[in-house]
Amino acid sequence: MEMRFEYIDNVLVAHLQMFLDRNGAENFKYVLSERMKPGEKIVLDLEKLVNIDNYGLDALLAAAQKALENNSVIKLAKVSADMRIVLDITRVYRVFEIYATVEEAVASCREEKL
């Protein structure tokens, strides 16, 4: 699982690539938890994500749990229609705020008090 990171207005933006599946889920959890600082605001850019399986969904939920324990927040951006269906069916969408663009997600982070 490849990820590219950048900071936009003090918000950590992680750009995920292609697949979040069995092969990359553990790496995703490890890398994200290593990057996550207490109180960190994080946006996961899912624009290029084309496949997610139950391991990937579990990794997303584990990241959300870690964020909660860390007094951090994770938001999703640019979720494709196909990925949105998966999030809806599995009800994972209830755990995350989802935004149409990274910019909207970052703006919501700036407005939010942790």
DSSP file (Angstrom, degrees, kcal/mol; ACC not computed):
  #  RESIDUE AA STRUCTURE BP1 BP2  ACC     N-H-->O    O-->H-N    N-H-->O    O-->H-N    TCO  KAPPA ALPHA  PHI   PSI    X-CA   Y-CA   Z-CA
    1    1 A M              0   0    0      0, 0.0     2,-0.3     0, 0.0    17,-0.1   0.000 360.0 360.0 360.0 113.1    0.0    0.0    0.0
    2    2 A E        +     0   0    0     15,-0.3    15,-1.3    17,-0.1     2,-0.4  -0.722 360.0 178.8 -90.8 141.5    1.6    3.2   -1.2
    3    3 A M  E     -A   16   0A   0     -2,-0.3     2,-0.4    13,-0.2    13,-0.2  -0.997  16.7-154.2-139.7 144.0    0.7    6.5    0.4
    4    4 A R  E     -A   15   0A   0     11,-1.8    11,-3.2    -2,-0.4     2,-0.3  -0.970  17.6-156.2-116.0 134.5    1.9   10.0   -0.2
    5    5 A F  E     +A   14   0A   0     -2,-0.4     2,-0.3     9,-0.2     9,-0.2  -0.840  19.3 159.4-113.7 147.3    1.6   12.5    2.6
    6    6 A E  E     -A   13   0A   0      7,-1.8     7,-3.5    -2,-0.3     2,-0.5  -0.973  33.6-122.3-154.6 157.9    1.5   16.3    2.7
    7    7 A Y  E     -A   12   0A   0     -2,-0.3     2,-0.5     5,-0.2     5,-0.2  -0.911  22.4-176.9-104.8 131.1    0.4   19.0    5.1
    8    8 A I  E >  S-A   11   0A   0      3,-2.5     3,-1.4    -2,-0.5    -2,-0.0  -0.977  78.2 -21.9-125.0 114.9   -2.3   21.4    4.0
    9    9 A D  T 3  S-     0   0    0     -2,-0.5    -1,-0.1     1,-0.3     3,-0.1   0.903 127.1 -52.0  50.6  47.3   -3.1   24.1    6.6
   10   10 A N  T 3  S+     0   0    0      1,-0.2     2,-0.5    30,-0.0    31,-0.4   0.662 113.6 121.2  64.9  18.9   -1.7   21.9    9.4
   11   11 A V  E <   -A    8   0A   0     -3,-1.4    -3,-2.5    29,-0.1     2,-0.6  -0.958  64.6-129.0-111.7 128.3   -3.9   19.0    8.4
   12   12 A L  E     -Ab   7  42A   0     29,-2.4    31,-2.7    -2,-0.5     2,-0.6  -0.659  24.1-163.7 -77.6 119.7   -2.1   15.7    7.4
   13   13 A V  E     -Ab   6  43A   0     -7,-3.5    -7,-1.8    -2,-0.6     2,-0.6  -0.929   2.7-164.8-108.1 122.4   -3.4   14.6    4.0
   14   14 A A  E     -Ab   5  44A   0     29,-2.8    31,-3.0    -2,-0.6     2,-0.8  -0.935   6.4-155.1-108.5 118.7   -2.7   11.0    3.1
   15   15 A H  E     -Ab   4  45A   0    -11,-3.2   -11,-1.8    -2,-0.6     2,-0.2  -0.842  14.5-152.6 -95.0 110.1   -3.2   10.1   -0.6
   16   16 A L  E     -A    3   0A   0     29,-2.1    32,-0.5    -2,-0.8     2,-0.5  -0.521   7.0-137.1 -84.0 152.0   -4.0    6.4   -0.9
   17   17 A Q  E     - b   0  48A   0    -15,-1.3     2,-1.7     2,-0.2   -15,-0.3  -0.946  46.0 -59.4-117.2 127.0   -3.1    4.5   -4.0
   18   18 A M  E    S+ b   0  49A   0     30,-0.8    32,-3.4    -2,-0.5    33,-1.7  -0.161 108.4  37.8  54.3 -71.1   -5.2    1.9   -5.9
   19   19 A F  E     - b   0  51A   0     -2,-1.7     2,-0.4    30,-0.2    -2,-0.2  -0.920  39.5-178.9-125.6 138.1   -5.8   -0.9   -3.4
   20   20 A L  E     + b   0  52A   0     31,-2.6    33,-1.5    -2,-0.4    36,-0.4  -0.782  50.5 123.4-125.4  85.7   -6.5   -1.2    0.3
   21   21 A D  S >> S-     0   0    0     -2,-0.4     4,-2.3    31,-0.2     3,-1.3  -0.567  78.6 -62.0-132.9-168.9   -6.7   -5.0    0.6
   22   22 A R  T 34 S+     0   0    0      1,-0.3     4,-0.5     2,-0.2    30,-0.0   0.840 128.2  53.5 -50.8 -39.4   -5.2   -7.9    2.4
   23   23 A N  T 34 S+     0   0    0      1,-0.2    -1,-0.3     2,-0.1     4,-0.2   0.789 122.9  24.8 -70.0 -27.8   -1.7   -7.2    0.9
   24   24 A G  T <> S+     0   0    0     -3,-1.3     4,-2.6     2,-0.1    -2,-0.2   0.517  94.2  91.3-116.3  -6.0   -1.6   -3.6    2.1
   25   25 A A  H  X S+     0   0    0     -4,-2.3     4,-2.5     1,-0.2     5,-0.2   0.906  90.0  46.6 -63.1 -44.5   -3.9   -3.3    5.1
   26   26 A E  H  > S+     0   0    0     -4,-0.5     4,-2.5     1,-0.2    -1,-0.2   0.910 113.7  49.2 -64.9 -41.1   -1.3   -4.0    7.8
   27   27 A N  H  > S+     0   0    0      2,-0.2     4,-3.0     1,-0.2     5,-0.3   0.912 109.8  52.4 -63.0 -42.7    1.2   -1.6    6.2
   28   28 A F  H  X S+     0   0    0     -4,-2.6     4,-2.6     1,-0.2     5,-0.3   0.944 111.3  46.3 -57.5 -49.6   -1.5    1.1    5.9
   29   29 A K  H  X S+     0   0    0     -4,-2.5     4,-2.3     1,-0.2    -2,-0.2   0.920 115.6  46.4 -60.7 -44.0   -2.3    0.7    9.7
   30   30 A Y  H  X S+     0   0    0     -4,-2.5     4,-2.1     2,-0.2    -2,-0.2   0.954 115.0  44.1 -64.9 -51.1    1.3    0.7   10.6
   31   31 A V  H  X S+     0   0    0     -4,-3.0     4,-1.8     1,-0.2    -2,-0.2   0.922 116.0  47.0 -63.1 -45.0    2.3    3.7    8.5
   32   32 A L  H  X S+     0   0    0     -4,-2.6     4,-1.8    -5,-0.3    -1,-0.2   0.912 112.3  49.2 -65.8 -41.3   -0.7    5.8    9.4
   33   33 A S  H  < S+     0   0    0     -4,-2.3    -1,-0.2    -5,-0.3    -2,-0.2   0.853 110.5  51.6 -67.7 -31.7   -0.3    5.1   13.2
   34   34 A E  H  < S+     0   0    0     -4,-2.1    -1,-0.2    -5,-0.2    -2,-0.2   0.845 114.1  43.5 -69.6 -33.5    3.4    6.0   13.0
   35   35 A R  H  < S+     0   0    0     -4,-1.8     2,-0.4    -5,-0.2    -2,-0.2   0.749  92.2  99.1 -81.5 -24.7    2.5    9.3   11.3
   36   36 A M     <  -     0   0    0     -4,-1.8     3,-0.0    -5,-0.2    36,-0.0  -0.501  55.5-166.7 -74.3 119.7   -0.4   10.1   13.6
   37   37 A K    >   -     0   0    0     -2,-0.4     3,-2.3     1,-0.1    33,-0.1  -0.706  39.7 -81.7 -97.4 155.1    0.5   12.6   16.4
   38   38 A P  T 3  S+     0   0    0      0, 0.0    33,-0.2     0, 0.0    -1,-0.1  -0.330 119.8  13.4 -55.3 133.4   -1.8   13.2   19.3
   39   39 A G  T 3  S+     0   0    0     31,-2.1    33,-0.2     1,-0.2    32,-0.1   0.532  93.2 156.4  77.9   6.6   -4.5   15.7   18.3
   40   40 A E    <   -     0   0    0     -3,-2.3    33,-2.2    30,-0.2     2,-0.5  -0.365  37.1-143.5 -69.2 141.1   -3.6   15.3   14.6
   41   41 A K  E     - c   0  73A   0    -31,-0.4   -29,-2.4    31,-0.2     2,-0.4  -0.936  25.0-172.6-104.5 126.2   -6.3   16.1   12.0
   42   42 A I  E     -bc  12  74A   0     31,-2.7    33,-2.5    -2,-0.5     2,-0.5  -0.955  17.8-164.7-128.4 137.3   -6.0   13.7    9.1
   43   43 A V  E     -bc  13  75A   0    -31,-2.7   -29,-2.8    -2,-0.4     2,-0.7  -0.988  12.2-151.4-118.1 126.5   -7.7   13.6    5.7
   44   44 A L  E     -bc  14  76A   0     31,-3.1    33,-2.5    -2,-0.5     2,-0.8  -0.882   9.4-150.8 -97.2 114.5   -7.6   10.4    3.7
   45   45 A D  E     +bc  15  77A   0    -31,-3.0   -29,-2.1    -2,-0.7     3,-0.3  -0.773  18.7 176.5 -86.6 110.6   -7.8   11.1    0.0
   46   46 A L  E >   +     0   0A   0     31,-2.8     3,-1.3    -2,-0.8    34,-0.4   0.167  41.2 116.5-102.0  17.0   -9.4    8.1   -1.6
   47   47 A E  E 3  S+     0   0A   0      1,-0.3    -1,-0.2    30,-0.2   -30,-0.1   0.872  83.5  37.9 -54.8 -41.4   -9.6    9.4   -5.2
   48   48 A K  E 3  S+b   17   0A   0    -32,-0.5   -30,-0.8    -3,-0.3     2,-0.5   0.443  87.7 113.6 -92.8   0.2   -7.2    6.8   -6.5
   49   49 A L  E <   +b   18   0A   0     -3,-1.3    31,-0.3   -32,-0.2   -30,-0.2  -0.619  30.9 164.1 -76.2 119.6   -8.5    3.9   -4.4
   50   50 A V  E     +     0   0A   0    -32,-3.4     2,-0.4    -2,-0.5   -31,-0.2   0.556  60.6  34.0-112.0 -13.6  -10.2    1.4   -6.7
   51   51 A N  E     +b   19   0A   0    -33,-1.7   -31,-2.6     2,-0.0     2,-0.4  -0.987  53.1 170.2-148.7 134.8  -10.5   -1.7   -4.5
   52   52 A I  E     -b   20   0A   0     -2,-0.4   -31,-0.2   -33,-0.2     2,-0.2  -0.994  10.3-173.5-139.8 137.0  -11.0   -2.3   -0.8
   53   53 A D     >  -     0   0    0    -33,-1.5     4,-2.7    -2,-0.4     5,-0.2  -0.516  49.2 -79.1-116.9-171.0  -11.7   -5.6    0.9
   54   54 A N  H  > S+     0   0    0      1,-0.2     4,-2.2     2,-0.2     5,-0.1   0.821 130.5  54.2 -63.8 -29.3  -12.6   -6.6    4.4
   55   55 A Y  H  > S+     0   0    0      2,-0.2     4,-2.1     1,-0.2    -1,-0.2   0.893 110.1  47.2 -68.5 -38.8   -9.0   -6.3    5.5
   56   56 A G  H  > S+     0   0    0    -36,-0.4     4,-2.3     2,-0.2    -2,-0.2   0.899 111.6  49.8 -67.5 -41.3   -8.9   -2.7    4.1
   57   57 A L  H  X S+     0   0    0     -4,-2.7     4,-2.3     1,-0.2    -2,-0.2   0.912 110.8  50.3 -63.0 -41.5  -12.2   -1.9    5.9
   58   58 A D  H  X S+     0   0    0     -4,-2.2     4,-2.6    -5,-0.2    -2,-0.2   0.896 108.8  52.6 -61.7 -40.1  -10.8   -3.3    9.1
   59   59 A A  H  X S+     0   0    0     -4,-2.1     4,-2.3     2,-0.2    -2,-0.2   0.900 108.4  50.3 -64.0 -40.8   -7.7   -1.2    8.6
   60   60 A L  H  X S+     0   0    0     -4,-2.3     4,-2.2     2,-0.2    -2,-0.2   0.926 112.4  46.8 -61.6 -44.2   -9.9    2.0    8.2
   61   61 A L  H  X S+     0   0    0     -4,-2.3     4,-2.3     2,-0.2    -2,-0.2   0.879 110.7  52.0 -66.5 -37.5  -11.8    1.1   11.4
   62   62 A A  H  X S+     0   0    0     -4,-2.6     4,-2.5     2,-0.2    -1,-0.2   0.892 109.2  50.6 -64.6 -38.6   -8.5    0.4   13.2
   63   63 A A  H  X S+     0   0    0     -4,-2.3     4,-2.5     2,-0.2    -2,-0.2   0.901 109.6  50.6 -64.6 -40.2   -7.2    3.8   12.1
   64   64 A A  H  X S+     0   0    0     -4,-2.2     4,-2.2     2,-0.2    -2,-0.2   0.901 111.0  48.8 -63.5 -40.6  -10.4    5.5   13.4
   65   65 A Q  H  X S+     0   0    0     -4,-2.3     4,-2.4     2,-0.2    -2,-0.2   0.919 111.2  49.4 -64.6 -44.1  -10.0    3.7   16.7
   66   66 A K  H  X S+     0   0    0     -4,-2.5     4,-1.7     1,-0.2    -2,-0.2   0.903 110.4  51.4 -61.2 -41.9   -6.4    4.8   17.0
   67   67 A A  H  <>S+     0   0    0     -4,-2.5     5,-3.5     2,-0.2     4,-0.3   0.914 109.0  50.5 -62.2 -42.4   -7.4    8.4   16.2
   68   68 A L  H ><5S+     0   0    0     -4,-2.2     3,-1.1     1,-0.2    -2,-0.2   0.922 112.2  46.4 -61.4 -44.7  -10.1    8.3   18.9
   69   69 A E  H 3<5S+     0   0    0     -4,-2.4    -1,-0.2     1,-0.2    -2,-0.2   0.782 114.5  49.1 -65.9 -27.1   -7.5    7.0   21.4
   70   70 A N  T 3<5S-     0   0    0     -4,-1.7   -31,-2.1    -5,-0.2    -1,-0.2   0.336 112.7-116.2 -95.0   4.0   -5.1    9.7   20.2
   71   71 A N  T < 5S+     0   0    0     -3,-1.1    -3,-0.2    -4,-0.3     2,-0.2   0.860  77.3 127.1  57.2  36.5   -7.6   12.6   20.4
   72   72 A S      < -     0   0    0     -5,-3.5     2,-0.4    -6,-0.2   -31,-0.2  -0.547  51.9-136.2-111.0 178.6   -7.2   12.9   16.7
   73   73 A V  E     -c   41   0A   0    -33,-2.2   -31,-2.7    -2,-0.2     2,-0.4  -0.999   8.0-161.1-140.7 142.2   -9.7   12.9   13.8
   74   74 A I  E     -c   42   0A   0     -2,-0.4    23,-0.5   -33,-0.2     2,-0.3  -0.990  11.0-177.9-124.3 130.9   -9.8   11.2   10.4
   75   75 A K  E     -cd  43  97A   0    -33,-2.5   -31,-3.1    -2,-0.4     2,-0.3  -0.920  19.0-132.1-124.4 152.8  -12.0   12.4    7.6
   76   76 A L  E     -cd  44  98A   0     21,-2.7    23,-2.5    -2,-0.3     2,-0.3  -0.812  22.1-174.2-106.1 145.6  -12.4   10.9    4.1
   77   77 A A  E     +cd  45  99A   0    -33,-2.5   -31,-2.8    -2,-0.3    23,-0.2  -0.974  58.3  14.9-138.0 152.8  -12.3   12.8    0.8
   78   78 A K        +     0   0    0     21,-1.5     2,-0.5    -2,-0.3    22,-0.1   0.878  70.0 179.8  55.9  46.3  -12.9   12.1   -2.8
   79   79 A V        -     0   0    0     20,-0.6    -1,-0.2    -3,-0.1   -32,-0.1  -0.666  24.4-128.6 -78.9 123.5  -14.6    8.7   -2.3
   80   80 A S     >  -     0   0    0     -2,-0.5     4,-2.6   -34,-0.4     5,-0.2  -0.199  21.6-107.5 -68.0 164.2  -15.6    7.2   -5.6
   81   81 A A  H  > S+     0   0    0      1,-0.2     4,-1.8     2,-0.2     5,-0.1   0.897 120.8  50.0 -59.7 -41.6  -19.2    6.0   -6.2
   82   82 A D  H  > S+     0   0    0      1,-0.2     4,-1.6     2,-0.2    -1,-0.2   0.915 112.5  45.9 -64.6 -43.0  -18.0    2.4   -6.1
   83   83 A M  H  > S+     0   0    0      1,-0.2     4,-2.6     2,-0.2    -2,-0.2   0.866 108.7  57.1 -68.2 -34.8  -16.2    2.9   -2.8
   84   84 A R  H  X S+     0   0    0     -4,-2.6     4,-2.5     1,-0.2    -1,-0.2   0.885 103.9  53.3 -62.6 -38.3  -19.2    4.8   -1.4
   85   85 A I  H  X S+     0   0    0     -4,-1.8     4,-3.0     2,-0.2     5,-0.2   0.930 109.6  47.9 -61.6 -45.1  -21.4    1.8   -2.1
   86   86 A V  H  X S+     0   0    0     -4,-1.6     4,-2.2     1,-0.2     6,-0.3   0.928 112.9  48.0 -61.8 -45.2  -19.0   -0.5   -0.2
   87   87 A L  H  X>S+     0   0    0     -4,-2.6     6,-1.5     1,-0.2     5,-1.0   0.869 114.1  47.9 -64.0 -36.0  -18.8    2.0    2.7
   88   88 A D  H ><5S+     0   0    0     -4,-2.5     3,-0.5     2,-0.2    -2,-0.2   0.936 111.8  47.8 -69.1 -47.3  -22.6    2.2    2.7
   89   89 A I  H 3<5S+     0   0    0     -4,-3.0    -2,-0.2     1,-0.2    -1,-0.2   0.898 119.1  39.7 -61.6 -41.0  -23.2   -1.5    2.6
   90   90 A T  H 3<5S-     0   0    0     -4,-2.2    -1,-0.2    -5,-0.2    -2,-0.2   0.529 105.3-130.0 -86.5  -6.3  -20.8   -2.2    5.4
   91   91 A R  T X<5 +     0   0    0     -4,-0.6     3,-1.3    -3,-0.5     4,-0.2   0.650  68.2 131.9  64.3  18.1  -21.9    0.9    7.3
   92   92 A V  G >>< +     0   0    0     -5,-1.0     3,-2.1    -6,-0.3     4,-0.7   0.778  57.4  76.6 -65.9 -25.9  -18.3    2.1    7.7
   93   93 A Y  G 34 S+     0   0    0     -6,-1.5     3,-0.4     1,-0.3    -1,-0.2   0.751  81.4  68.2 -56.9 -24.2  -19.5    5.5    6.5
   94   94 A R  G <4 S+     0   0    0     -3,-1.3    -1,-0.3    -7,-0.3    -2,-0.2   0.715  96.9  53.1 -69.5 -19.1  -21.0    6.0   10.0
   95   95 A V  T <4 S+     0   0    0     -3,-2.1     2,-0.3    -4,-0.2    -1,-0.2   0.744 110.0  48.7 -86.0 -25.9  -17.5    6.2   11.5
   96   96 A F  S  < S-     0   0    0     -4,-0.7     2,-0.4    -3,-0.4   -21,-0.1  -0.861  73.9-127.1-121.5 147.5  -16.2    8.9    9.2
   97   97 A E  E     -d   75   0A   0    -23,-0.5   -21,-2.7    -2,-0.3     2,-0.4  -0.785  33.9-152.1 -82.4 137.0  -17.2   12.3    7.8
   98   98 A I  E     -d   76   0A   0     -2,-0.4     2,-0.3   -23,-0.2   -21,-0.2  -0.950  12.6-171.3-120.0 132.3  -17.0   12.1    4.0
   99   99 A Y  E     -d   77   0A   0    -23,-2.5   -21,-1.5    -2,-0.4   -20,-0.6  -0.883  29.5-131.1-123.2 152.1  -16.3   15.1    1.8
  100  100 A A  S    S+     0   0    0     -2,-0.3     2,-0.3   -23,-0.2    -1,-0.1   0.827  92.0  24.6 -69.5 -33.0  -16.4   15.6   -2.0
  101  101 A T  S  > S-     0   0    0      1,-0.1     4,-1.8   -24,-0.1     5,-0.1  -0.906  73.2-122.6-132.8 159.4  -13.0   17.2   -2.0
  102  102 A V  H  > S+     0   0    0     -2,-0.3     4,-2.9     1,-0.2     5,-0.2   0.895 113.8  57.8 -63.2 -40.5   -9.8   17.3    0.0
  103  103 A E  H  > S+     0   0    0      1,-0.2     4,-2.4     2,-0.2    -1,-0.2   0.894 105.7  48.4 -59.6 -42.1  -10.2   21.1    0.3
  104  104 A E  H  > S+     0   0    0      2,-0.2     4,-2.1     1,-0.2    -1,-0.2   0.904 112.5  48.8 -65.1 -40.7  -13.6   20.7    1.9
  105  105 A A  H  X S+     0   0    0     -4,-1.8     4,-1.7     2,-0.2    -2,-0.2   0.915 112.1  48.1 -64.9 -43.2  -12.3   18.1    4.4
  106  106 A V  H  X S+     0   0    0     -4,-2.9     4,-2.0     1,-0.2    -2,-0.2   0.915 110.5  52.2 -63.1 -43.1   -9.3   20.3    5.3
  107  107 A A  H  X S+     0   0    0     -4,-2.4     4,-1.4     1,-0.2    -1,-0.2   0.886 107.9  51.3 -61.1 -39.1  -11.6   23.3    5.8
  108  108 A S  H  X S+     0   0    0     -4,-2.1     4,-1.1     1,-0.2    -1,-0.2   0.847 107.6  53.8 -68.2 -32.0  -13.9   21.3    8.1
  109  109 A C  H  < S+     0   0    0     -4,-1.7     3,-0.3     1,-0.2    -2,-0.2   0.893 105.7  52.9 -66.0 -40.1  -10.8   20.3   10.1
  110  110 A R  H  < S+     0   0    0     -4,-2.0    -1,-0.2     1,-0.2    -2,-0.2   0.854 111.3  46.8 -63.6 -34.0   -9.8   24.0   10.5
  111  111 A E  H  < S+     0   0    0     -4,-1.4     2,-0.3    -5,-0.2    -1,-0.2   0.711  97.3  90.2 -80.2 -21.2  -13.3   24.7   11.9
  112  112 A E     <  -     0   0    0     -4,-1.1     2,-0.5    -3,-0.3    -4,-0.0  -0.566  63.6-149.9 -85.6 137.2  -13.4   21.8   14.3
  113  113 A K              0   0    0     -2,-0.3    -2,-0.1     1,-0.1    -3,-0.0  -0.901 360.0 360.0-101.8 130.5  -12.1   22.0   17.8
  114  114 A L              0   0    0     -2,-0.5    -1,-0.1   -75,-0.1   -75,-0.0   0.427 360.0 360.0 -93.4 360.0  -10.7   18.7   19.3
